[in-house]
Amino acid sequence: MYMNGQMIYEDRHFHDHMSSEVPVQIYCGRMHSDIGFIEQYGKEFVLVNNIFYSRKQFTFVSRPGY
């Protein structure tokens, strides 16, 4: 489905990861911020580990098999 390390940014990417329970790694710039499963997503934010991450401020990376 998605390769390890592939950036995700479209609604369908977030939907696929949430419905298939594929973890995502979250970065702020080049600094690791979090890793976990998407609980919810919207146009502005993604909810991971009970924390809302801005889709504009953070980068989301696919981590299948983590």
mmCIF file of the N, C-alpha and C atoms, coordinates in Angstrom:
data_MODEL
# 
_entry.id   MODEL 
# 
loop_
_atom_site.group_PDB 
_atom_site.id 
_atom_site.type_symbol 
_atom_site.label_atom_id 
_atom_site.label_alt_id 
_atom_site.label_comp_id 
_atom_site.label_asym_id 
_atom_site.label_entity_id 
_atom_site.label_seq_id 
_atom_site.pdbx_PDB_ins_code 
_atom_site.Cartn_x 
_atom_site.Cartn_y 
_atom_site.Cartn_z 
_atom_site.occupancy 
_atom_site.B_iso_or_equiv 
_atom_site.pdbx_formal_charge 
_atom_site.auth_seq_id 
_atom_site.auth_comp_id 
_atom_site.auth_asym_id 
_atom_site.auth_atom_id 
_atom_site.pdbx_PDB_model_num 
ATOM 1   N N  . MET A 1 1  ? 0.831  -1.186 0.000  1.00 0.00 ? 1  MET A N  1 
ATOM 2   C CA . MET A 1 1  ? 0.000  0.000  0.000  1.00 0.00 ? 1  MET A CA 1 
ATOM 3   C C  . MET A 1 1  ? 0.879  1.255  0.000  1.00 0.00 ? 1  MET A C  1 
ATOM 4   N N  . TYR A 1 2  ? 1.561  1.517  1.086  1.00 0.00 ? 2  TYR A N  1 
ATOM 5   C CA . TYR A 1 2  ? 2.472  2.664  1.191  1.00 0.00 ? 2  TYR A CA 1 
ATOM 6   C C  . TYR A 1 2  ? 3.852  2.143  1.569  1.00 0.00 ? 2  TYR A C  1 
ATOM 7   N N  . MET A 1 3  ? 4.865  2.800  1.058  1.00 0.00 ? 3  MET A N  1 
ATOM 8   C CA . MET A 1 3  ? 6.236  2.399  1.374  1.00 0.00 ? 3  MET A CA 1 
ATOM 9   C C  . MET A 1 3  ? 6.675  3.045  2.687  1.00 0.00 ? 3  MET A C  1 
ATOM 10  N N  . ASN A 1 4  ? 7.534  2.355  3.406  1.00 0.00 ? 4  ASN A N  1 
ATOM 11  C CA . ASN A 1 4  ? 8.082  2.889  4.637  1.00 0.00 ? 4  ASN A CA 1 
ATOM 12  C C  . ASN A 1 4  ? 8.829  4.181  4.319  1.00 0.00 ? 4  ASN A C  1 
ATOM 13  N N  . GLY A 1 5  ? 8.471  5.256  4.985  1.00 0.00 ? 5  GLY A N  1 
ATOM 14  C CA . GLY A 1 5  ? 9.116  6.547  4.768  1.00 0.00 ? 5  GLY A CA 1 
ATOM 15  C C  . GLY A 1 5  ? 8.408  7.451  3.779  1.00 0.00 ? 5  GLY A C  1 
ATOM 16  N N  . GLN A 1 6  ? 7.337  6.949  3.167  1.00 0.00 ? 6  GLN A N  1 
ATOM 17  C CA . GLN A 1 6  ? 6.595  7.762  2.198  1.00 0.00 ? 6  GLN A CA 1 
ATOM 18  C C  . GLN A 1 6  ? 5.826  8.866  2.920  1.00 0.00 ? 6  GLN A C  1 
ATOM 19  N N  . MET A 1 7  ? 5.948  10.084 2.418  1.00 0.00 ? 7  MET A N  1 
ATOM 20  C CA . MET A 1 7  ? 5.201  11.197 2.998  1.00 0.00 ? 7  MET A CA 1 
ATOM 21  C C  . MET A 1 7  ? 3.728  11.054 2.666  1.00 0.00 ? 7  MET A C  1 
ATOM 22  N N  . ILE A 1 8  ? 2.881  11.364 3.650  1.00 0.00 ? 8  ILE A N  1 
ATOM 23  C CA . ILE A 1 8  ? 1.439  11.350 3.419  1.00 0.00 ? 8  ILE A CA 1 
ATOM 24  C C  . ILE A 1 8  ? 0.907  12.748 3.679  1.00 0.00 ? 8  ILE A C  1 
ATOM 25  N N  . TYR A 1 9  ? -0.021 13.197 2.805  1.00 0.00 ? 9  TYR A N  1 
ATOM 26  C CA . TYR A 1 9  ? -0.490 14.578 2.919  1.00 0.00 ? 9  TYR A CA 1 
ATOM 27  C C  . TYR A 1 9  ? -1.905 14.765 2.396  1.00 0.00 ? 9  TYR A C  1 
ATOM 28  N N  . GLU A 1 10 ? -2.404 13.862 1.592  1.00 0.00 ? 10 GLU A N  1 
ATOM 29  C CA . GLU A 1 10 ? -3.761 13.991 1.063  1.00 0.00 ? 10 GLU A CA 1 
ATOM 30  C C  . GLU A 1 10 ? -4.760 13.318 1.998  1.00 0.00 ? 10 GLU A C  1 
ATOM 31  N N  . ASP A 1 11 ? -6.023 13.765 1.936  1.00 0.00 ? 11 ASP A N  1 
ATOM 32  C CA . ASP A 1 11 ? -7.062 13.177 2.774  1.00 0.00 ? 11 ASP A CA 1 
ATOM 33  C C  . ASP A 1 11 ? -7.122 11.666 2.615  1.00 0.00 ? 11 ASP A C  1 
ATOM 34  N N  . ARG A 1 12 ? -7.010 11.182 1.371  1.00 0.00 ? 12 ARG A N  1 
ATOM 35  C CA . ARG A 1 12 ? -7.106 9.729  1.162  1.00 0.00 ? 12 ARG A CA 1 
ATOM 36  C C  . ARG A 1 12 ? -5.931 8.991  1.814  1.00 0.00 ? 12 ARG A C  1 
ATOM 37  N N  . HIS A 1 13 ? -4.755 9.631  1.897  1.00 0.00 ? 13 HIS A N  1 
ATOM 38  C CA . HIS A 1 13 ? -3.616 9.019  2.585  1.00 0.00 ? 13 HIS A CA 1 
ATOM 39  C C  . HIS A 1 13 ? -3.949 8.832  4.067  1.00 0.00 ? 13 HIS A C  1 
ATOM 40  N N  . PHE A 1 14 ? -4.473 9.883  4.679  1.00 0.00 ? 14 PHE A N  1 
ATOM 41  C CA . PHE A 1 14 ? -4.820 9.810  6.100  1.00 0.00 ? 14 PHE A CA 1 
ATOM 42  C C  . PHE A 1 14 ? -5.946 8.803  6.326  1.00 0.00 ? 14 PHE A C  1 
ATOM 43  N N  . HIS A 1 15 ? -6.916 8.795  5.441  1.00 0.00 ? 15 HIS A N  1 
ATOM 44  C CA . HIS A 1 15 ? -8.014 7.836  5.557  1.00 0.00 ? 15 HIS A CA 1 
ATOM 45  C C  . HIS A 1 15 ? -7.493 6.397  5.462  1.00 0.00 ? 15 HIS A C  1 
ATOM 46  N N  . ASP A 1 16 ? -6.640 6.118  4.473  1.00 0.00 ? 16 ASP A N  1 
ATOM 47  C CA . ASP A 1 16 ? -6.070 4.777  4.308  1.00 0.00 ? 16 ASP A CA 1 
ATOM 48  C C  . ASP A 1 16 ? -5.314 4.339  5.557  1.00 0.00 ? 16 ASP A C  1 
ATOM 49  N N  . HIS A 1 17 ? -4.508 5.220  6.103  1.00 0.00 ? 17 HIS A N  1 
ATOM 50  C CA . HIS A 1 17 ? -3.724 4.876  7.295  1.00 0.00 ? 17 HIS A CA 1 
ATOM 51  C C  . HIS A 1 17 ? -4.620 4.657  8.509  1.00 0.00 ? 17 HIS A C  1 
ATOM 52  N N  . MET A 1 18 ? -5.645 5.471  8.646  1.00 0.00 ? 18 MET A N  1 
ATOM 53  C CA . MET A 1 18 ? -6.558 5.320  9.780  1.00 0.00 ? 18 MET A CA 1 
ATOM 54  C C  . MET A 1 18 ? -7.354 4.020  9.657  1.00 0.00 ? 18 MET A C  1 
ATOM 55  N N  . SER A 1 19 ? -7.927 3.755  8.498  1.00 0.00 ? 19 SER A N  1 
ATOM 56  C CA . SER A 1 19 ? -8.782 2.573  8.341  1.00 0.00 ? 19 SER A CA 1 
ATOM 57  C C  . SER A 1 19 ? -7.974 1.277  8.352  1.00 0.00 ? 19 SER A C  1 
ATOM 58  N N  . SER A 1 20 ? -6.732 1.312  7.897  1.00 0.00 ? 20 SER A N  1 
ATOM 59  C CA . SER A 1 20 ? -5.896 0.109  7.870  1.00 0.00 ? 20 SER A CA 1 
ATOM 60  C C  . SER A 1 20 ? -5.008 -0.018 9.107  1.00 0.00 ? 20 SER A C  1 
ATOM 61  N N  . GLU A 1 21 ? -5.088 0.966  9.995  1.00 0.00 ? 21 GLU A N  1 
ATOM 62  C CA . GLU A 1 21 ? -4.289 0.993  11.226 1.00 0.00 ? 21 GLU A CA 1 
ATOM 63  C C  . GLU A 1 21 ? -2.794 0.864  10.941 1.00 0.00 ? 21 GLU A C  1 
ATOM 64  N N  . VAL A 1 22 ? -2.337 1.687  10.002 1.00 0.00 ? 22 VAL A N  1 
ATOM 65  C CA . VAL A 1 22 ? -0.906 1.777  9.672  1.00 0.00 ? 22 VAL A CA 1 
ATOM 66  C C  . VAL A 1 22 ? -0.355 2.978  10.443 1.00 0.00 ? 22 VAL A C  1 
ATOM 67  N N  . PRO A 1 23 ? 0.707  2.799  11.213 1.00 0.00 ? 23 PRO A N  1 
ATOM 68  C CA . PRO A 1 23 ? 1.246  3.924  11.993 1.00 0.00 ? 23 PRO A CA 1 
ATOM 69  C C  . PRO A 1 23 ? 1.883  4.994  11.107 1.00 0.00 ? 23 PRO A C  1 
ATOM 70  N N  . VAL A 1 24 ? 1.914  6.201  11.652 1.00 0.00 ? 24 VAL A N  1 
ATOM 71  C CA . VAL A 1 24 ? 2.571  7.326  10.999 1.00 0.00 ? 24 VAL A CA 1 
ATOM 72  C C  . VAL A 1 24 ? 3.589  7.924  11.964 1.00 0.00 ? 24 VAL A C  1 
ATOM 73  N N  . GLN A 1 25 ? 4.656  8.428  11.405 1.00 0.00 ? 25 GLN A N  1 
ATOM 74  C CA . GLN A 1 25 ? 5.651  9.150  12.190 1.00 0.00 ? 25 GLN A CA 1 
ATOM 75  C C  . GLN A 1 25 ? 5.476  10.622 11.871 1.00 0.00 ? 25 GLN A C  1 
ATOM 76  N N  . ILE A 1 26 ? 5.606  11.451 12.876 1.00 0.00 ? 26 ILE A N  1 
ATOM 77  C CA . ILE A 1 26 ? 5.341  12.878 12.739 1.00 0.00 ? 26 ILE A CA 1 
ATOM 78  C C  . ILE A 1 26 ? 6.628  13.652 13.004 1.00 0.00 ? 26 ILE A C  1 
ATOM 79  N N  . TYR A 1 27 ? 6.908  14.597 12.104 1.00 0.00 ? 27 TYR A N  1 
ATOM 80  C CA . TYR A 1 27 ? 8.097  15.436 12.210 1.00 0.00 ? 27 TYR A CA 1 
ATOM 81  C C  . TYR A 1 27 ? 7.707  16.901 12.227 1.00 0.00 ? 27 TYR A C  1 
ATOM 82  N N  . CYS A 1 28 ? 8.471  17.672 12.981 1.00 0.00 ? 28 CYS A N  1 
ATOM 83  C CA . CYS A 1 28 ? 8.401  19.127 12.942 1.00 0.00 ? 28 CYS A CA 1 
ATOM 84  C C  . CYS A 1 28 ? 9.737  19.561 12.359 1.00 0.00 ? 28 CYS A C  1 
ATOM 85  N N  . GLY A 1 29 ? 9.730  19.929 11.093 1.00 0.00 ? 29 GLY A N  1 
ATOM 86  C CA . GLY A 1 29 ? 10.989 20.147 10.384 1.00 0.00 ? 29 GLY A CA 1 
ATOM 87  C C  . GLY A 1 29 ? 11.671 18.802 10.229 1.00 0.00 ? 29 GLY A C  1 
ATOM 88  N N  . ARG A 1 30 ? 12.904 18.705 10.711 1.00 0.00 ? 30 ARG A N  1 
ATOM 89  C CA . ARG A 1 30 ? 13.639 17.434 10.661 1.00 0.00 ? 30 ARG A CA 1 
ATOM 90  C C  . ARG A 1 30 ? 13.621 16.702 11.997 1.00 0.00 ? 30 ARG A C  1 
ATOM 91  N N  . MET A 1 31 ? 12.940 17.278 12.978 1.00 0.00 ? 31 MET A N  1 
ATOM 92  C CA . MET A 1 31 ? 12.927 16.708 14.320 1.00 0.00 ? 31 MET A CA 1 
ATOM 93  C C  . MET A 1 31 ? 11.715 15.809 14.529 1.00 0.00 ? 31 MET A C  1 
ATOM 94  N N  . HIS A 1 32 ? 11.964 14.582 14.985 1.00 0.00 ? 32 HIS A N  1 
ATOM 95  C CA . HIS A 1 32 ? 10.897 13.631 15.289 1.00 0.00 ? 32 HIS A CA 1 
ATOM 96  C C  . HIS A 1 32 ? 10.032 14.173 16.435 1.00 0.00 ? 32 HIS A C  1 
ATOM 97  N N  . SER A 1 33 ? 8.710  14.122 16.247 1.00 0.00 ? 33 SER A N  1 
ATOM 98  C CA . SER A 1 33 ? 7.792  14.595 17.287 1.00 0.00 ? 33 SER A CA 1 
ATOM 99  C C  . SER A 1 33 ? 7.004  13.463 17.924 1.00 0.00 ? 33 SER A C  1 
ATOM 100 N N  . ASP A 1 34 ? 6.565  12.489 17.113 1.00 0.00 ? 34 ASP A N  1 
ATOM 101 C CA . ASP A 1 34 ? 5.676  11.450 17.639 1.00 0.00 ? 34 ASP A CA 1 
ATOM 102 C C  . ASP A 1 34 ? 5.558  10.333 16.612 1.00 0.00 ? 34 ASP A C  1 
ATOM 103 N N  . ILE A 1 35 ? 5.045  9.200  17.057 1.00 0.00 ? 35 ILE A N  1 
ATOM 104 C CA . ILE A 1 35 ? 4.694  8.098  16.167 1.00 0.00 ? 35 ILE A CA 1 
ATOM 105 C C  . ILE A 1 35 ? 3.474  7.408  16.750 1.00 0.00 ? 35 ILE A C  1 
ATOM 106 N N  . GLY A 1 36 ? 2.548  7.009  15.901 1.00 0.00 ? 36 GLY A N  1 
ATOM 107 C CA . GLY A 1 36 ? 1.342  6.347  16.399 1.00 0.00 ? 36 GLY A CA 1 
ATOM 108 C C  . GLY A 1 36 ? 0.321  6.177  15.295 1.00 0.00 ? 36 GLY A C  1 
ATOM 109 N N  . PHE A 1 37 ? -0.892 5.877  15.717 1.00 0.00 ? 37 PHE A N  1 
ATOM 110 C CA . PHE A 1 37 ? -1.985 5.626  14.786 1.00 0.00 ? 37 PHE A CA 1 
ATOM 111 C C  . PHE A 1 37 ? -2.896 6.845  14.696 1.00 0.00 ? 37 PHE A C  1 
ATOM 112 N N  . ILE A 1 38 ? -3.402 7.103  13.509 1.00 0.00 ? 38 ILE A N  1 
ATOM 113 C CA . ILE A 1 38 ? -4.318 8.228  13.305 1.00 0.00 ? 38 ILE A CA 1 
ATOM 114 C C  . ILE A 1 38 ? -5.671 7.873  13.913 1.00 0.00 ? 38 ILE A C  1 
ATOM 115 N N  . GLU A 1 39 ? -6.131 8.720  14.815 1.00 0.00 ? 39 GLU A N  1 
ATOM 116 C CA . GLU A 1 39 ? -7.426 8.532  15.463 1.00 0.00 ? 39 GLU A CA 1 
ATOM 117 C C  . GLU A 1 39 ? -8.518 9.285  14.709 1.00 0.00 ? 39 GLU A C  1 
ATOM 118 N N  . GLN A 1 40 ? -8.185 10.473 14.220 1.00 0.00 ? 40 GLN A N  1 
ATOM 119 C CA . GLN A 1 40 ? -9.092 11.315 13.439 1.00 0.00 ? 40 GLN A CA 1 
ATOM 120 C C  . GLN A 1 40 ? -8.237 12.229 12.566 1.00 0.00 ? 40 GLN A C  1 
ATOM 121 N N  . TYR A 1 41 ? -8.863 12.760 11.527 1.00 0.00 ? 41 TYR A N  1 
ATOM 122 C CA . TYR A 1 41 ? -8.180 13.751 10.700 1.00 0.00 ? 41 TYR A CA 1 
ATOM 123 C C  . TYR A 1 41 ? -9.222 14.678 10.111 1.00 0.00 ? 41 TYR A C  1 
ATOM 124 N N  . GLY A 1 42 ? -8.783 15.863 9.742  1.00 0.00 ? 42 GLY A N  1 
ATOM 125 C CA . GLY A 1 42 ? -9.634 16.847 9.093  1.00 0.00 ? 42 GLY A CA 1 
ATOM 126 C C  . GLY A 1 42 ? -8.772 17.699 8.179  1.00 0.00 ? 42 GLY A C  1 
ATOM 127 N N  . LYS A 1 43 ? -9.338 18.757 7.667  1.00 0.00 ? 43 LYS A N  1 
ATOM 128 C CA . LYS A 1 43 ? -8.606 19.636 6.745  1.00 0.00 ? 43 LYS A CA 1 
ATOM 129 C C  . LYS A 1 43 ? -7.389 20.287 7.396  1.00 0.00 ? 43 LYS A C  1 
ATOM 130 N N  . GLU A 1 44 ? -7.484 20.582 8.682  1.00 0.00 ? 44 GLU A N  1 
ATOM 131 C CA . GLU A 1 44 ? -6.441 21.348 9.374  1.00 0.00 ? 44 GLU A CA 1 
ATOM 132 C C  . GLU A 1 44 ? -5.539 20.509 10.283 1.00 0.00 ? 44 GLU A C  1 
ATOM 133 N N  . PHE A 1 45 ? -6.093 19.450 10.898 1.00 0.00 ? 45 PHE A N  1 
ATOM 134 C CA . PHE A 1 45 ? -5.370 18.721 11.933 1.00 0.00 ? 45 PHE A CA 1 
ATOM 135 C C  . PHE A 1 45 ? -5.486 17.213 11.756 1.00 0.00 ? 45 PHE A C  1 
ATOM 136 N N  . VAL A 1 46 ? -4.518 16.507 12.385 1.00 0.00 ? 46 VAL A N  1 
ATOM 137 C CA . VAL A 1 46 ? -4.535 15.050 12.469 1.00 0.00 ? 46 VAL A CA 1 
ATOM 138 C C  . VAL A 1 46 ? -4.374 14.700 13.944 1.00 0.00 ? 46 VAL A C  1 
ATOM 139 N N  . LEU A 1 47 ? -5.239 13.832 14.449 1.00 0.00 ? 47 LEU A N  1 
ATOM 140 C CA . LEU A 1 47 ? -5.193 13.430 15.855 1.00 0.00 ? 47 LEU A CA 1 
ATOM 141 C C  . LEU A 1 47 ? -4.429 12.114 15.977 1.00 0.00 ? 47 LEU A C  1 
ATOM 142 N N  . VAL A 1 48 ? -3.309 12.152 16.708 1.00 0.00 ? 48 VAL A N  1 
ATOM 143 C CA . VAL A 1 48 ? -2.482 10.977 16.967 1.00 0.00 ? 48 VAL A CA 1 
ATOM 144 C C  . VAL A 1 48 ? -2.112 11.006 18.444 1.00 0.00 ? 48 VAL A C  1 
ATOM 145 N N  . ASN A 1 49 ? -2.324 9.901  19.140 1.00 0.00 ? 49 ASN A N  1 
ATOM 146 C CA . ASN A 1 49 ? -1.998 9.801  20.571 1.00 0.00 ? 49 ASN A CA 1 
ATOM 147 C C  . ASN A 1 49 ? -2.646 10.919 21.390 1.00 0.00 ? 49 ASN A C  1 
ATOM 148 N N  . ASN A 1 50 ? -3.898 11.233 21.058 1.00 0.00 ? 50 ASN A N  1 
ATOM 149 C CA . ASN A 1 50 ? -4.660 12.264 21.784 1.00 0.00 ? 50 ASN A CA 1 
ATOM 150 C C  . ASN A 1 50 ? -4.089 13.673 21.628 1.00 0.00 ? 50 ASN A C  1 
ATOM 151 N N  . ILE A 1 51 ? -3.276 13.898 20.604 1.00 0.00 ? 51 ILE A N  1 
ATOM 152 C CA . ILE A 1 51 ? -2.684 15.213 20.337 1.00 0.00 ? 51 ILE A CA 1 
ATOM 153 C C  . ILE A 1 51 ? -3.062 15.625 18.919 1.00 0.00 ? 51 ILE A C  1 
ATOM 154 N N  . PHE A 1 52 ? -3.530 16.854 18.780 1.00 0.00 ? 52 PHE A N  1 
ATOM 155 C CA . PHE A 1 52 ? -3.858 17.385 17.462 1.00 0.00 ? 52 PHE A CA 1 
ATOM 156 C C  . PHE A 1 52 ? -2.602 17.996 16.839 1.00 0.00 ? 52 PHE A C  1 
ATOM 157 N N  . TYR A 1 53 ? -2.237 17.509 15.653 1.00 0.00 ? 53 TYR A N  1 
ATOM 158 C CA . TYR A 1 53 ? -1.082 18.021 14.919 1.00 0.00 ? 53 TYR A CA 1 
ATOM 159 C C  . TYR A 1 53 ? -1.569 18.777 13.690 1.00 0.00 ? 53 TYR A C  1 
ATOM 160 N N  . SER A 1 54 ? -1.071 19.977 13.499 1.00 0.00 ? 54 SER A N  1 
ATOM 161 C CA . SER A 1 54 ? -1.426 20.800 12.352 1.00 0.00 ? 54 SER A CA 1 
ATOM 162 C C  . SER A 1 54 ? -0.848 20.191 11.077 1.00 0.00 ? 54 SER A C  1 
ATOM 163 N N  . ARG A 1 55 ? -1.675 20.057 10.061 1.00 0.00 ? 55 ARG A N  1 
ATOM 164 C CA . ARG A 1 55 ? -1.213 19.525 8.779  1.00 0.00 ? 55 ARG A CA 1 
ATOM 165 C C  . ARG A 1 55 ? -0.280 20.508 8.073  1.00 0.00 ? 55 ARG A C  1 
ATOM 166 N N  . LYS A 1 56 ? -0.347 21.784 8.434  1.00 0.00 ? 56 LYS A N  1 
ATOM 167 C CA . LYS A 1 56 ? 0.535  22.792 7.841  1.00 0.00 ? 56 LYS A CA 1 
ATOM 168 C C  . LYS A 1 56 ? 1.893  22.843 8.536  1.00 0.00 ? 56 LYS A C  1 
ATOM 169 N N  . GLN A 1 57 ? 1.914  22.566 9.823  1.00 0.00 ? 57 GLN A N  1 
ATOM 170 C CA . GLN A 1 57 ? 3.133  22.712 10.611 1.00 0.00 ? 57 GLN A CA 1 
ATOM 171 C C  . GLN A 1 57 ? 3.963  21.423 10.651 1.00 0.00 ? 57 GLN A C  1 
ATOM 172 N N  . PHE A 1 58 ? 3.324  20.263 10.594 1.00 0.00 ? 58 PHE A N  1 
ATOM 173 C CA . PHE A 1 58 ? 4.008  18.989 10.763 1.00 0.00 ? 58 PHE A CA 1 
ATOM 174 C C  . PHE A 1 58 ? 4.020  18.189 9.465  1.00 0.00 ? 58 PHE A C  1 
ATOM 175 N N  . THR A 1 59 ? 4.998  17.282 9.369  1.00 0.00 ? 59 THR A N  1 
ATOM 176 C CA . THR A 1 59 ? 5.111  16.363 8.239  1.00 0.00 ? 59 THR A CA 1 
ATOM 177 C C  . THR A 1 59 ? 4.760  14.974 8.736  1.00 0.00 ? 59 THR A C  1 
ATOM 178 N N  . PHE A 1 60 ? 3.988  14.234 7.944  1.00 0.00 ? 60 PHE A N  1 
ATOM 179 C CA . PHE A 1 60 ? 3.523  12.904 8.317  1.00 0.00 ? 60 PHE A CA 1 
ATOM 180 C C  . PHE A 1 60 ? 4.129  11.883 7.355  1.00 0.00 ? 60 PHE A C  1 
ATOM 181 N N  . VAL A 1 61 ? 4.680  10.815 7.940  1.00 0.00 ? 61 VAL A N  1 
ATOM 182 C CA . VAL A 1 61 ? 5.397  9.810  7.161  1.00 0.00 ? 61 VAL A CA 1 
ATOM 183 C C  . VAL A 1 61 ? 4.829  8.431  7.483  1.00 0.00 ? 61 VAL A C  1 
ATOM 184 N N  . SER A 1 62 ? 4.616  7.619  6.459  1.00 0.00 ? 62 SER A N  1 
ATOM 185 C CA . SER A 1 62 ? 4.081  6.282  6.636  1.00 0.00 ? 62 SER A CA 1 
ATOM 186 C C  . SER A 1 62 ? 5.129  5.365  7.256  1.00 0.00 ? 62 SER A C  1 
ATOM 187 N N  . ARG A 1 63 ? 4.708  4.568  8.227  1.00 0.00 ? 63 ARG A N  1 
ATOM 188 C CA . ARG A 1 63 ? 5.605  3.616  8.895  1.00 0.00 ? 63 ARG A CA 1 
ATOM 189 C C  . ARG A 1 63 ? 4.950  2.232  8.989  1.00 0.00 ? 63 ARG A C  1 
ATOM 190 N N  . PRO A 1 64 ? 4.634  1.605  7.844  1.00 0.00 ? 64 PRO A N  1 
ATOM 191 C CA . PRO A 1 64 ? 4.039  0.267  7.903  1.00 0.00 ? 64 PRO A CA 1 
ATOM 192 C C  . PRO A 1 64 ? 5.017  -0.717 8.541  1.00 0.00 ? 64 PRO A C  1 
ATOM 193 N N  . GLY A 1 65 ? 4.497  -1.629 9.314  1.00 0.00 ? 65 GLY A N  1 
ATOM 194 C CA . GLY A 1 65 ? 5.324  -2.639 9.950  1.00 0.00 ? 65 GLY A CA 1 
ATOM 195 C C  . GLY A 1 65 ? 5.996  -2.181 11.240 1.00 0.00 ? 65 GLY A C  1 
ATOM 196 N N  . TYR A 1 66 ? 5.762  -0.941 11.654 1.00 0.00 ? 66 TYR A N  1 
ATOM 197 C CA . TYR A 1 66 ? 6.385  -0.441 12.876 1.00 0.00 ? 66 TYR A CA 1 
ATOM 198 C C  . TYR A 1 66 ? 5.724  -1.087 14.074 1.00 0.00 ? 66 TYR A C  1 
# 
